[in-house]
Amino acid sequence: MRKTLLFITIIHGFAIYGQTESLDTISVQQLDEVVVKGEKPQVKGEDGIMVVDLPNIVKDKPVTNILEALGYMPGVMNNNGMIWLTGASNVTILLNGELTNMPLQNLYQLLYTTPIDRLKNVEIMYSAPAKYHVNGAIINVVLKTPTPLDGLQGQVRAGYNQAHYGSYGGGLGATYAVTDWTFDLNYGLSRSKSWSREETWSNHLYNGTRTMIEDDMRRIGQNWSNTVFASASWKTLKLTYNGQITSDSKSRGLSSGTLGNFTNAYNMLSPVGYHNIELRYTTQFGMTVGGDYTRYSENRSQSLFKDTDYLLGSENRQEINRWHGYVDQQHQLGKWQLNYGAEYQHSNDHSSQHYALSDNPDFDDILTEDVASLYVGAQRSFDWGLSFNISAKEGYYHNKYQHEWNFIPQLGVTYYKTPKSIFQLNFNTQRIYPSYWELHGGTSHINDYSTVIGNPKLQPYIQYDGRFNYILKQKYVATLYFQYGDKTTVQLPYQSPKDLNLIYQTINMNFERVVGLNLYAPLGVGYFWNATATANIMNRRAKADNFHDISFDNSKWIFYGSFSNSFKFSQNSPVSLSIDFSYISPSLQGIAGMSGIWKVDAGVKWQFGKNRCCELDLKADDIFNKWSPTMTINHAGQDYRMKVHDMTRNMKLTFVWRFNGFKPKDNNIDTSRFGTAK
């Protein structure tokens, strides 16, 4: 967990505009030696929304599902399955404008099992209108709606991924429509096995003396994962179920170093279950009423050994029941669109942690949480080129530790007179809540030296984001962005002055501020070569007066660059090649400094069979295994270094078969609040 947090944060604030700019002709008409060509636009803008023709962008890329394809959009980065957006502190992914209310890892798994052939386009909203019931930026994945004329359509996928260990899986995506009924099914089954390694050097100051504690840890994990998304619609009434069951889940942490050899064994005592069911109805007079119920359950054990001696153990349980309901009303008043509504969410989190052979106190708590809000918004387009959406939300948050009201404004503006120049301005605020588990204050031991401690005093924080986009010729994009997190949170190692103990605990800082400029430009030579160049320069500043018992105020200029390429040997060639380069200069995370990282990805895509219904993709990520950072802390007596090894190099082989008309086009920070490993 500690490694994941530090690496995700190094990426946070960047987004790869690493995509392939497709310059396909949408019309070619020969008139007596005169050829008229039109270039299909990739990016459009209206009402503060950026609409991206993603299927056209990735058609020559070795990707087969929506999750992989998202990383090739302007401003979006897919870092090992984690989606980030330039200029946004975090991003929420919607399906057809609807919030899925599932944990992030479940949503990513759903997108991974959804064929890109289902994709119509993708909308980027840097400041989501309140009617979407999301604060902050969103990526709205718009899927095609099947019709009765299409019959049963679908795609079958099977793949193998070789990293340090091999993983494999498959999936089925199918749609069917008859009269007023529409059915949708996505199912994925995967067997995953992971490996990672961390080397740490902790020069710990205790009682006036420095003690060097070295540790070399290897982590091995495995599980079976079943993901299901099913929906049935009758006219404007829609019933949706999404769920994930993870079984045979276990992991081992094997460490050796100054303090000896340790084995940390984690086992799920029962399958991890996530289940969500939603009902949504839209009336003819513009009202939408909906509600959903979510149940999450997890039961995990931990056993820590030194050599063969049992040191301690614990059993962690979490059961969450969450109810959510909303009502929205929309009116069209001439050229004005007025919308308003309300939502309410109640959650009941029953979590416990019981220890064996440990002085840590047990807990068995029920934490209830209530979130309610009212909003009003308006949208208008003017003939002279200006369009905007604006909304304001008043929200209420309550649990046993705190209760407060929050005012959340949002603004999105677009000026679009001609396709040559599009200007967009977005501003939003949002309140970001901690995970359920962290609020219980439990303790987990990594080894005899390092512990992860919860924080019942952890506060939600307010994030302010602003962006200005300039889109030239519906291809080139410049983004100037500003982010400010008031009391933003961070989890970093801290060497305790009271004993030889390294503590990982999420705390609130004073603030984190980021300002930057991102430039995106497509290049190419006909059908043969298409490329995208991205340059992002930013300044990040993080300040905390009370990071445990010390303070810091760090700032740094950081550069990110990428160059994405694809090649075809003829216009109708069934084979395409890709090679992508990425680089991030040294950066920072709170009190810590991060080393520079770089990577090279390459792939080949082959389409064959009748009407090219079959596809074979081979992709190698981080070929030279350099996309892994080193974290260094050297401030106010803290002296610590962590080197992460072998996180990202892998090779993927995927076979796809499309039946009955699926055509080859390719199909998602806020981390999940669920789970006992925080």
C-alpha positions as CSV (number, residue, x, y, z in Angstrom):
1,M,0.0,0.0,0.0
2,R,2.8,2.4,0.9
3,K,4.5,1.9,-2.5
4,T,1.2,2.4,-4.4
5,L,0.5,5.7,-2.6
6,L,3.9,7.2,-3.3
7,F,3.9,6.2,-7.0
8,I,0.3,7.4,-7.6
9,T,1.1,10.8,-6.2
10,I,4.2,11.2,-8.4
11,I,1.9,10.9,-11.4
12,H,-0.8,13.1,-9.8
13,G,-0.9,16.5,-11.6
14,F,0.2,15.1,-14.9
15,A,-1.9,13.7,-17.7
16,I,-0.6,12.1,-20.8
17,Y,-1.9,13.6,-23.9
18,G,-0.2,10.5,-25.3
19,Q,-2.4,9.5,-28.1
20,T,-2.1,9.0,-31.8
21,E,-3.6,11.7,-33.9
22,S,-5.5,10.1,-36.7
23,L,-5.8,12.1,-39.9
24,D,-8.3,9.8,-41.6
25,T,-10.1,11.3,-44.5
26,I,-13.9,11.5,-43.9
27,S,-14.7,12.4,-47.5
28,V,-12.8,12.1,-50.7
29,Q,-14.5,13.1,-53.9
30,Q,-12.7,13.2,-57.3
31,L,-14.0,15.8,-59.8
32,D,-12.0,15.9,-63.0
33,E,-8.5,15.7,-61.4
34,V,-9.6,17.7,-58.3
35,V,-9.6,15.8,-55.0
36,V,-11.5,17.4,-52.1
37,K,-10.5,16.1,-48.7
38,G,-12.0,16.7,-45.3
39,E,-10.3,16.0,-42.0
40,K,-12.4,14.5,-39.2
41,P,-12.2,16.6,-36.1
42,Q,-10.9,14.9,-33.0
43,V,-11.9,17.5,-30.4
44,K,-15.0,19.6,-30.2
45,G,-16.1,22.0,-27.5
46,E,-19.5,23.3,-26.2
47,D,-21.0,24.4,-22.9
48,G,-17.6,23.9,-21.2
49,I,-17.4,20.2,-22.4
50,M,-14.7,18.7,-24.5
51,V,-16.0,16.0,-26.8
52,V,-13.3,13.5,-28.0
53,D,-13.6,11.1,-31.0
54,L,-11.7,8.4,-29.1
55,P,-12.6,5.5,-31.4
56,N,-10.9,7.2,-34.3
57,I,-7.8,8.2,-32.2
58,V,-7.0,4.6,-31.1
59,K,-8.1,2.6,-34.1
60,D,-4.4,1.8,-35.0
61,K,-3.4,1.3,-31.4
62,P,-3.0,-2.2,-29.8
63,V,-5.8,-1.7,-27.3
64,T,-9.1,-3.7,-27.1
65,N,-11.0,-2.2,-24.2
66,I,-12.2,1.2,-23.0
67,L,-9.8,1.4,-20.0
68,E,-6.7,1.0,-22.1
69,A,-8.1,3.5,-24.8
70,L,-8.7,6.3,-22.3
71,G,-4.9,6.9,-21.9
72,Y,-4.8,8.1,-25.5
73,M,-7.2,11.0,-25.0
74,P,-6.0,14.6,-24.8
75,G,-5.1,15.4,-21.2
76,V,-5.6,11.8,-19.9
77,M,-3.0,9.5,-18.5
78,N,-3.5,5.7,-17.9
79,N,-0.7,4.8,-15.5
80,N,-0.9,1.0,-15.0
81,G,-4.7,1.2,-14.9
82,M,-5.0,4.4,-12.9
83,I,-6.7,7.3,-14.8
84,W,-5.5,10.9,-14.3
85,L,-6.6,14.1,-16.0
86,T,-4.3,17.2,-16.5
87,G,-5.3,20.1,-14.2
88,A,-7.7,18.0,-12.2
89,S,-7.0,16.9,-8.6
90,N,-9.0,13.8,-9.3
91,V,-11.5,12.6,-11.9
92,T,-14.7,10.6,-11.8
93,I,-15.7,8.3,-14.7
94,L,-19.4,8.1,-15.7
95,L,-21.1,5.7,-18.1
96,N,-23.6,7.4,-20.4
97,G,-23.8,10.3,-17.9
98,E,-24.7,8.1,-15.0
99,L,-22.6,7.7,-11.8
100,T,-21.9,4.0,-11.1
101,N,-21.3,4.3,-7.4
102,M,-18.8,1.5,-7.4
103,P,-15.3,1.4,-5.9
104,L,-12.6,2.6,-8.3
105,Q,-11.0,-0.8,-8.8
106,N,-14.4,-2.3,-9.7
107,L,-15.1,0.5,-12.2
108,Y,-11.7,0.0,-13.8
109,Q,-12.3,-3.8,-14.1
110,L,-15.7,-3.0,-15.7
111,L,-14.1,-0.7,-18.3
112,Y,-11.4,-3.3,-18.9
113,T,-14.0,-5.9,-19.8
114,T,-16.0,-3.4,-22.0
115,P,-15.1,-3.7,-25.7
116,I,-14.0,-0.5,-27.4
117,D,-16.4,-1.3,-30.2
118,R,-19.2,-0.2,-27.8
119,L,-17.7,3.3,-27.6
120,K,-19.4,6.2,-29.3
121,N,-17.3,9.1,-27.9
122,V,-15.9,10.4,-24.6
123,E,-16.7,13.8,-23.0
124,I,-14.3,15.6,-20.7
125,M,-15.8,18.0,-18.2
126,Y,-13.2,19.8,-16.1
127,S,-16.0,21.2,-13.9
128,A,-19.0,18.8,-13.9
129,P,-22.4,20.5,-13.6
130,A,-24.2,19.6,-10.4
131,K,-26.9,17.6,-12.2
132,Y,-24.3,14.8,-12.6
133,H,-24.0,14.5,-8.7
134,V,-20.2,14.7,-9.0
135,N,-17.9,17.3,-7.7
136,G,-14.9,18.1,-9.8
137,A,-13.8,16.7,-13.2
138,I,-15.5,13.8,-15.0
139,I,-14.8,11.6,-18.0
140,N,-18.1,10.6,-19.4
141,V,-17.9,7.4,-21.5
142,V,-20.7,7.5,-24.0
143,L,-21.6,4.0,-25.3
144,K,-23.6,3.1,-28.4
145,T,-27.2,2.3,-27.9
146,P,-28.2,-0.9,-29.7
147,T,-31.4,-1.0,-31.8
148,P,-33.7,-3.9,-32.7
149,L,-32.1,-4.0,-36.2
150,D,-28.7,-4.9,-34.8
151,G,-29.8,-8.2,-33.2
152,L,-27.4,-9.8,-30.8
153,Q,-23.9,-8.2,-31.0
154,G,-20.8,-8.9,-28.9
155,Q,-17.2,-9.5,-28.4
156,V,-15.2,-12.3,-26.8
157,R,-11.7,-11.6,-25.5
158,A,-8.9,-13.7,-24.1
159,G,-5.5,-12.5,-22.9
160,Y,-2.3,-13.3,-21.2
161,N,0.0,-10.8,-19.4
162,Q,3.6,-11.6,-18.5
163,A,5.2,-9.4,-15.9
164,H,7.3,-11.0,-13.2
165,Y,4.6,-13.7,-13.0
166,G,2.0,-14.5,-15.6
167,S,-1.7,-13.5,-15.4
168,Y,-4.5,-14.4,-17.7
169,G,-8.2,-13.8,-18.2
170,G,-11.1,-13.3,-20.6
171,G,-14.3,-11.5,-21.0
172,L,-17.6,-11.3,-22.9
173,G,-19.5,-8.2,-23.9
174,A,-22.9,-8.4,-25.6
175,T,-25.9,-6.2,-26.3
176,Y,-29.4,-7.0,-27.6
177,A,-32.5,-4.9,-28.3
178,V,-36.1,-5.9,-29.1
179,T,-39.0,-3.5,-29.4
180,D,-38.8,-1.2,-26.4
181,W,-36.3,-3.4,-24.5
182,T,-32.5,-3.1,-24.4
183,F,-30.2,-5.5,-22.7
184,D,-26.5,-5.1,-21.9
185,L,-24.0,-7.6,-20.4
186,N,-20.3,-7.5,-19.6
187,Y,-18.5,-10.3,-17.8
188,G,-14.9,-10.6,-17.0
189,L,-12.9,-13.4,-15.3
190,S,-9.2,-13.0,-14.5
191,R,-6.5,-14.8,-12.6
192,S,-3.8,-12.4,-11.4
193,K,-0.4,-12.9,-9.8
194,S,1.7,-9.9,-8.9
195,W,5.3,-9.2,-7.7
196,S,7.1,-6.1,-6.6
197,R,10.2,-5.2,-4.6
198,E,11.1,-2.3,-2.4
199,E,14.5,-1.5,-0.9
200,T,14.5,1.0,2.0
201,W,17.3,2.7,4.0
202,S,16.1,4.4,7.2
203,N,18.8,6.3,9.1
204,H,16.7,6.7,12.2
205,L,17.6,9.3,14.9
206,Y,16.7,8.0,18.3
207,N,18.0,9.1,21.7
208,G,20.6,11.3,20.0
209,T,22.0,8.3,18.0
210,R,21.6,7.4,14.3
211,T,20.7,3.8,13.6
212,M,20.7,2.6,10.0
213,I,17.9,0.1,9.3
214,E,17.9,-1.5,5.9
215,D,15.2,-3.6,4.5
216,D,14.6,-5.5,1.2
217,M,10.9,-6.4,0.8
218,R,9.3,-8.5,-2.0
219,R,5.6,-8.7,-2.3
220,I,3.7,-11.5,-4.0
221,G,-0.1,-11.5,-4.5
222,Q,-2.7,-13.5,-6.3
223,N,-6.5,-13.7,-6.8
224,W,-9.4,-14.7,-9.0
225,S,-11.7,-11.9,-10.0
226,N,-15.2,-12.1,-11.4
227,T,-16.8,-8.9,-12.6
228,V,-20.4,-8.5,-13.9
229,F,-22.3,-5.6,-15.3
230,A,-25.8,-6.2,-16.5
231,S,-28.6,-3.8,-17.4
232,A,-32.1,-4.1,-18.7
233,S,-34.0,-1.0,-20.0
234,W,-37.7,-0.6,-20.9
235,K,-38.3,2.7,-22.6
236,T,-37.0,5.2,-20.0
237,L,-36.9,2.7,-17.0
238,K,-33.5,1.1,-16.4
239,L,-32.4,-1.5,-13.9
240,T,-28.7,-2.1,-13.5
241,Y,-26.6,-4.5,-11.5
242,N,-22.8,-4.4,-11.2
243,G,-20.7,-6.5,-8.9
244,Q,-17.4,-8.1,-8.3
245,I,-16.4,-11.2,-6.3
246,T,-12.7,-11.6,-5.6
247,S,-11.7,-15.1,-4.3
248,D,-8.6,-17.0,-3.5
249,S,-7.0,-13.7,-2.6
250,K,-3.7,-13.9,-0.7
251,S,-0.4,-12.0,-0.5
252,R,3.0,-12.4,1.1
253,G,5.5,-9.8,2.1
254,L,9.0,-11.2,2.5
255,S,11.6,-8.8,4.0
256,S,15.2,-9.2,5.0
257,G,17.5,-6.7,6.5
258,T,19.0,-5.2,9.6
259,L,16.3,-6.4,11.9
260,G,16.1,-10.0,10.5
261,N,13.9,-11.9,8.2
262,F,10.1,-11.3,8.3
263,T,7.1,-12.9,6.6
264,N,3.9,-11.0,6.5
265,A,1.0,-13.2,5.3
266,Y,-2.4,-11.7,4.3
267,N,-5.3,-13.9,3.5
268,M,-8.9,-13.2,2.6
269,L,-10.9,-15.6,4.9
270,S,-13.9,-15.3,2.5
271,P,-14.4,-13.8,-1.0
272,V,-14.5,-10.1,-1.1
273,G,-17.9,-9.1,-2.3
274,Y,-19.2,-5.9,-3.9
275,H,-22.8,-5.7,-5.1
276,N,-24.7,-2.7,-6.4
277,I,-28.2,-2.5,-7.8
278,E,-29.8,0.7,-9.2
279,L,-33.2,1.7,-10.6
280,R,-33.5,4.9,-12.7
281,Y,-36.6,6.4,-14.3
282,T,-36.9,9.4,-16.6
283,T,-40.3,11.1,-17.2
284,Q,-41.4,12.8,-20.4
285,F,-41.5,16.2,-18.5
286,G,-37.8,16.2,-17.7
287,M,-37.8,14.6,-14.2
288,T,-35.3,11.8,-13.4
289,V,-35.7,9.7,-10.2
290,G,-33.3,7.1,-9.1
291,G,-31.8,5.2,-6.3
292,D,-29.3,2.4,-5.6
293,Y,-28.1,0.1,-2.9
294,T,-24.5,-1.0,-2.3
295,R,-23.2,-3.8,-0.1
296,Y,-19.5,-4.4,0.4
297,S,-17.9,-7.1,2.6
298,E,-14.3,-8.1,3.4
299,N,-12.7,-10.4,5.9
300,R,-8.9,-10.3,6.0
301,S,-6.3,-11.9,8.3
302,Q,-2.7,-10.9,8.8
303,S,0.1,-13.0,10.4
304,L,3.6,-11.7,11.0
305,F,6.5,-14.0,11.5
306,K,10.2,-13.5,12.3
307,D,11.9,-16.5,10.7
308,T,9.6,-19.2,12.0
309,D,8.5,-17.4,15.2
310,Y,4.9,-16.1,15.2
311,L,5.0,-12.4,16.3
312,L,1.4,-11.2,16.0
313,G,-1.8,-11.5,14.0
314,S,-5.0,-9.7,13.3
315,E,-8.3,-10.2,11.7
316,N,-9.9,-7.2,9.9
317,R,-13.6,-7.1,8.9
318,Q,-15.6,-4.5,7.0
319,E,-19.2,-4.6,6.1
320,I,-20.7,-1.6,4.4
321,N,-24.4,-1.0,3.5
322,R,-25.1,2.2,1.6
323,W,-28.3,3.7,0.3
324,H,-28.5,6.5,-2.2
325,G,-31.3,8.3,-3.8
326,Y,-31.8,11.4,-6.0
327,V,-34.3,13.4,-8.0
328,D,-33.5,15.8,-10.8
329,Q,-35.7,18.2,-12.8
330,Q,-34.9,19.8,-16.1
331,H,-36.8,22.6,-17.9
332,Q,-36.2,24.1,-21.4
333,L,-37.1,27.8,-21.2
334,G,-36.5,29.1,-24.7
335,K,-32.7,28.9,-25.2
336,W,-32.2,28.5,-21.5
337,Q,-32.0,25.1,-19.8
338,L,-32.7,25.2,-16.0
339,N,-32.0,22.2,-13.8
340,Y,-32.3,21.6,-10.1
341,G,-32.5,18.6,-7.8
342,A,-31.6,16.9,-4.5
343,E,-29.8,13.7,-3.4
344,Y,-29.3,11.9,-0.1
345,Q,-26.8,9.1,0.8
346,H,-26.7,7.1,4.0
347,S,-24.0,4.6,4.8
348,N,-23.5,2.1,7.6
349,D,-19.9,0.9,8.1
350,H,-19.4,-2.0,10.5
351,S,-15.7,-2.6,10.8
352,S,-13.6,-4.4,13.4
353,Q,-9.9,-5.3,14.0
354,H,-8.9,-7.9,16.6
355,Y,-5.3,-8.8,17.5
356,A,-3.5,-11.8,18.7
357,L,-0.3,-11.4,20.7
358,S,-0.3,-7.6,20.3
359,D,-0.6,-4.7,22.7
360,N,-2.6,-2.8,20.0
361,P,-6.2,-2.1,21.1
362,D,-9.0,-3.9,19.3
363,F,-11.9,-2.1,17.9
364,D,-15.4,-3.0,16.8
365,D,-17.2,0.1,15.5
366,I,-20.3,1.1,13.6
367,L,-19.7,4.3,11.7
368,T,-22.7,6.0,10.1
369,E,-22.4,8.7,7.5
370,D,-25.0,11.0,6.0
371,V,-24.4,13.2,2.9
372,A,-27.2,15.4,1.5
373,S,-27.3,18.2,-1.1
374,L,-29.5,20.6,-3.0
375,Y,-28.5,22.2,-6.3
376,V,-29.6,24.5,-9.0
377,G,-28.0,25.1,-12.4
378,A,-28.4,26.8,-15.7
379,Q,-27.1,26.3,-19.3
380,R,-27.3,28.6,-22.3
381,S,-25.8,28.9,-25.8
382,F,-25.7,32.2,-27.7
383,D,-25.6,32.5,-31.5
384,W,-22.5,34.7,-31.3
385,G,-20.4,31.7,-30.0
386,L,-20.6,31.8,-26.2
387,S,-22.1,28.8,-24.3
388,F,-21.9,28.1,-20.6
389,N,-23.1,25.9,-17.7
390,I,-23.2,27.1,-14.1
391,S,-24.4,25.5,-11.0
392,A,-24.3,25.9,-7.2
393,K,-24.7,23.1,-4.6
394,E,-25.3,23.3,-0.9
395,G,-24.1,20.1,0.8
396,Y,-24.3,18.6,4.3
397,Y,-21.9,16.0,5.7
398,H,-22.3,14.2,9.0
399,N,-20.6,11.4,10.9
400,K,-19.9,10.9,14.6
401,Y,-16.7,13.0,14.3
402,Q,-18.0,16.0,12.5
403,H,-20.9,17.6,10.7
404,E,-20.7,20.6,8.4
405,W,-22.3,22.5,5.5
406,N,-20.5,23.1,2.3
407,F,-21.1,25.5,-0.6
408,I,-19.9,24.1,-3.9
409,P,-20.0,26.4,-7.0
410,Q,-19.2,25.3,-10.6
411,L,-18.7,27.1,-13.9
412,G,-17.9,25.9,-17.4
413,V,-17.7,28.4,-20.4
414,T,-16.9,27.8,-24.1
415,Y,-16.4,30.4,-26.8
416,Y,-16.7,28.7,-30.2
417,K,-17.3,31.0,-33.2
418,T,-15.3,29.0,-35.8
419,P,-13.6,25.5,-35.7
420,K,-10.3,27.3,-35.9
421,S,-10.3,28.5,-32.3
422,I,-12.2,27.2,-29.3
423,F,-11.7,28.8,-25.8
424,Q,-12.8,27.1,-22.6
425,L,-12.8,28.2,-19.0
426,N,-13.7,25.9,-16.1
427,F,-13.8,26.3,-12.3
428,N,-15.0,24.0,-9.6
429,T,-14.7,23.2,-5.9
430,Q,-15.1,19.8,-4.3
431,R,-14.9,18.2,-0.9
432,I,-12.9,15.0,-0.7
433,Y,-13.5,12.4,2.0
434,P,-11.2,9.9,3.6
435,S,-11.6,6.2,3.3
436,Y,-14.0,4.5,5.8
437,W,-11.2,2.3,7.2
438,E,-8.8,5.1,8.1
439,L,-11.4,6.8,10.3
440,H,-11.5,3.8,12.6
441,G,-7.9,4.3,13.6
442,G,-6.7,0.7,13.3
443,T,-3.0,-0.4,13.1
444,S,-1.4,-2.8,10.6
445,H,2.2,-4.0,10.8
446,I,4.4,-4.2,7.7
447,N,7.2,-5.8,9.8
448,D,8.7,-5.3,13.2
449,Y,9.7,-1.8,12.4
450,S,7.1,-0.3,10.0
451,T,3.4,0.2,10.8
452,V,0.4,1.7,9.1
453,I,-1.9,3.6,11.5
454,G,-5.4,4.9,10.9
455,N,-6.4,8.5,11.8
456,P,-9.9,9.1,13.3
457,K,-9.1,12.9,13.3
458,L,-8.6,12.9,9.5
459,Q,-10.7,15.6,8.0
460,P,-12.2,15.9,4.5
461,Y,-10.5,18.6,2.5
462,I,-11.6,21.2,0.0
463,Q,-10.1,21.2,-3.5
464,Y,-10.2,24.2,-5.8
465,D,-9.5,23.6,-9.5
466,G,-9.4,26.1,-12.4
467,R,-8.4,25.5,-16.1
468,F,-8.2,27.5,-19.3
469,N,-8.2,25.5,-22.6
470,Y,-7.4,26.7,-26.0
471,I,-8.2,24.3,-28.8
472,L,-6.7,25.2,-32.3
473,K,-8.2,23.7,-35.4
474,Q,-9.9,21.0,-33.3
475,K,-6.6,19.2,-32.9
476,Y,-4.0,21.2,-30.9
477,V,-4.7,21.8,-27.2
478,A,-3.1,24.1,-24.6
479,T,-4.2,23.9,-21.0
480,L,-3.3,26.4,-18.3
481,Y,-4.3,25.0,-14.9
482,F,-4.4,25.8,-11.2
483,Q,-5.1,23.5,-8.3
484,Y,-5.3,24.3,-4.6
485,G,-6.1,21.7,-1.9
486,D,-7.0,23.3,1.5
487,K,-5.9,20.7,4.2
488,T,-5.1,18.2,1.5
489,T,-4.0,14.7,2.8
490,V,-0.8,12.8,2.3
491,Q,0.5,9.4,3.6
492,L,4.3,9.3,4.0
493,P,6.8,7.5,6.2
494,Y,7.8,9.2,9.5
495,Q,10.7,8.2,11.8
496,S,9.3,8.4,15.3
497,P,11.6,10.1,17.8
498,K,10.1,8.1,20.7
499,D,11.2,4.6,19.5
500,L,12.6,2.8,16.6
501,N,9.3,2.8,14.7
502,L,8.5,3.9,11.1
503,I,5.0,5.2,10.9
504,Y,2.7,5.5,7.8
505,Q,-0.3,7.6,8.6
506,T,-2.5,9.8,6.4
507,I,-2.6,13.4,7.8
508,N,-3.9,16.7,6.7
509,M,-1.4,19.2,5.4
510,N,-1.9,23.0,5.4
511,F,-2.3,23.0,1.6
512,E,-0.9,21.7,-1.7
513,R,-0.8,24.1,-4.7
514,V,-0.1,23.2,-8.4
515,V,0.1,25.6,-11.4
516,G,1.1,24.4,-14.8
517,L,0.8,24.5,-18.6
518,N,0.2,21.5,-20.8
519,L,0.7,21.6,-24.6
520,Y,-0.5,18.9,-26.9
521,A,0.2,18.7,-30.7
522,P,-0.6,16.0,-33.2
523,L,1.9,15.3,-36.1
524,G,1.9,12.9,-39.0
525,V,2.6,12.0,-42.6
526,G,-0.5,10.7,-44.3
527,Y,-1.6,7.2,-43.3
528,F,2.0,6.0,-42.7
529,W,2.9,7.9,-39.5
530,N,0.8,9.6,-36.9
531,A,2.2,11.0,-33.7
532,T,1.3,13.1,-30.7
533,A,3.8,15.3,-28.7
534,T,3.0,16.5,-25.2
535,A,4.9,18.9,-22.9
536,N,3.7,19.7,-19.4
537,I,5.6,22.0,-17.1
538,M,4.2,22.6,-13.6
539,N,5.2,24.0,-10.2
540,R,4.1,22.0,-7.1
541,R,4.2,23.4,-3.6
542,A,3.2,21.4,-0.4
543,K,3.2,22.9,3.1
544,A,2.5,21.4,6.5
545,D,3.0,23.0,9.9
546,N,2.2,19.8,11.8
547,F,3.6,16.8,9.9
548,H,3.6,14.7,13.1
549,D,6.0,16.9,15.2
550,I,7.8,18.7,12.3
551,S,7.0,21.2,9.5
552,F,7.9,21.5,5.9
553,D,7.3,23.9,2.9
554,N,8.5,22.3,-0.4
555,S,8.2,23.5,-3.9
556,K,9.6,22.3,-7.2
557,W,9.3,22.8,-11.0
558,I,8.5,19.6,-12.8
559,F,8.5,18.6,-16.4
560,Y,6.5,15.8,-18.1
561,G,6.9,14.9,-21.8
562,S,5.6,12.2,-24.1
563,F,5.9,11.2,-27.7
564,S,3.4,8.7,-29.0
565,N,3.7,7.1,-32.5
566,S,1.8,4.7,-34.8
567,F,2.7,3.3,-38.2
568,K,0.9,1.6,-41.1
569,F,2.5,0.3,-44.2
570,S,-0.6,0.9,-46.4
571,Q,-3.9,2.7,-46.0
572,N,-5.8,-0.6,-45.6
573,S,-3.1,-2.6,-44.0
574,P,-4.4,-5.0,-41.4
575,V,-1.2,-4.5,-39.3
576,S,-0.2,-1.4,-37.4
577,L,2.7,-0.7,-35.1
578,S,3.1,1.7,-32.2
579,I,5.9,3.0,-30.0
580,D,5.5,5.6,-27.2
581,F,8.0,7.5,-25.0
582,S,7.3,9.1,-21.7
583,Y,9.5,11.0,-19.1
584,I,8.9,12.8,-15.8
585,S,11.7,14.9,-14.2
586,P,12.4,14.8,-10.5
587,S,9.4,15.8,-8.5
588,L,8.0,15.9,-5.0
589,Q,5.4,14.5,-2.7
590,G,4.9,16.4,0.5
591,I,8.1,16.2,2.5
592,A,9.6,13.7,0.0
593,G,11.6,14.1,-3.2
594,M,11.0,11.8,-6.1
595,S,13.5,10.7,-8.7
596,G,13.0,11.2,-12.5
597,I,11.5,8.2,-14.3
598,W,11.0,7.3,-18.0
599,K,9.6,4.5,-20.1
600,V,9.2,3.1,-23.6
601,D,6.1,1.2,-24.7
602,A,5.7,-0.7,-28.0
603,G,3.0,-2.8,-29.7
604,V,1.6,-4.4,-32.8
605,K,-2.0,-4.8,-33.9
606,W,-3.2,-7.4,-36.5
607,Q,-6.8,-7.6,-37.7
608,F,-7.9,-10.6,-39.8
609,G,-10.8,-13.0,-40.6
610,K,-14.0,-12.2,-42.4
611,N,-14.6,-8.5,-42.3
612,R,-11.7,-8.4,-39.9
613,C,-13.8,-9.8,-37.1
614,C,-10.7,-11.1,-35.3
615,E,-7.8,-9.2,-33.8
616,L,-4.5,-10.0,-32.2
617,D,-2.7,-7.4,-30.1
618,L,0.8,-7.7,-28.7
619,K,1.9,-4.9,-26.4
620,A,5.1,-4.4,-24.3
621,D,4.9,-1.7,-21.5
622,D,8.0,-0.1,-19.9
623,I,10.4,-2.3,-21.9
624,F,13.5,-1.1,-20.0
625,N,11.8,-1.2,-16.5
626,K,12.6,2.5,-15.7
627,W,9.1,3.7,-14.7
628,S,9.8,3.2,-11.0
629,P,10.7,6.0,-8.6
630,T,13.1,6.4,-5.7
631,M,11.7,8.4,-2.8
632,T,14.1,10.5,-0.6
633,I,13.3,12.3,2.7
634,N,16.0,14.4,4.2
635,H,14.5,17.2,6.3
636,A,14.3,18.1,10.0
637,G,16.1,15.0,11.2
638,Q,14.2,12.7,8.9
639,D,16.6,10.6,6.8
640,Y,14.9,7.9,4.6
641,R,15.1,6.5,1.1
642,M,12.9,4.0,-0.7
643,K,13.7,2.4,-4.1
644,V,10.8,0.7,-5.9
645,H,11.7,-2.1,-8.4
646,D,9.9,-3.9,-11.2
647,M,6.5,-2.3,-11.0
648,T,5.5,-1.8,-14.6
649,R,7.4,-4.0,-17.2
650,N,5.0,-6.4,-18.8
651,M,4.0,-8.0,-22.1
652,K,0.3,-8.5,-23.0
653,L,-1.1,-10.8,-25.7
654,T,-4.8,-10.4,-26.4
655,F,-7.1,-12.2,-28.9
656,V,-10.5,-10.7,-29.8
657,W,-13.4,-12.1,-31.8
658,R,-16.3,-9.9,-32.7
659,F,-19.6,-11.4,-33.8
660,N,-22.6,-10.1,-35.7
661,G,-21.4,-6.7,-36.6
662,F,-19.1,-5.5,-33.9
663,K,-16.6,-3.4,-35.9
664,P,-13.0,-2.7,-34.9
665,K,-12.9,0.6,-33.0
666,D,-11.4,0.7,-29.5
667,N,-13.1,1.2,-26.4
668,N,-12.5,4.2,-15.7
669,I,-9.0,10.0,-8.0
670,D,-10.4,9.8,-5.6
671,T,-9.3,6.3,-4.4
672,S,-11.9,3.8,-3.3
673,R,-13.2,4.4,0.2
674,F,-13.8,0.7,0.6
675,G,-11.3,-1.9,1.9
676,T,-9.3,-2.6,5.1
677,A,-5.8,-2.0,3.6
678,K,-5.2,1.7,3.8
